[in-house]
């Protein structure tokens, strides 16, 4: 797949989740040993094959109803990073619960278009989105 912008690649990422399309998910990642992915509550996965296998396992269970909100991004000519909140509808018996995941995605521009190189998902505290301003003083 050829993505003309990081936004197109990110949209394809969320479409693949919603459609449980493991092949589309695999196509949007850069095939490189340095790509990485961290699913909420899971260890970091490094390398294309491991990332591809993790998504195939997740998507094998069916579609992931997700909506990306509160998107913030940084883009240079060859690198883009987004930070957003994923709202995921999770079935619990007969009911659906909305779970929030704080996510970051990174994309790199290649000769064949934009490709995903990193996804990081962390469960929001108590499942609720947090959108606070910058903390006072020095962070690190």
Buried (B, 14 or more C-beta within 10 A) or exposed (E): EEBEBBBBBBBBBBBBBEEBBBEBBBBBBBBBEEBBBBBBEEEEBBBBEBBBBBBEEBBEEEEBBBEBEBEEBEBEEEBBBBBBBBBBEEEEEEEEEEBBBBBBBBBBBBEEBBBBBBBBBEBBEEEEBEEEEEEEEEEE
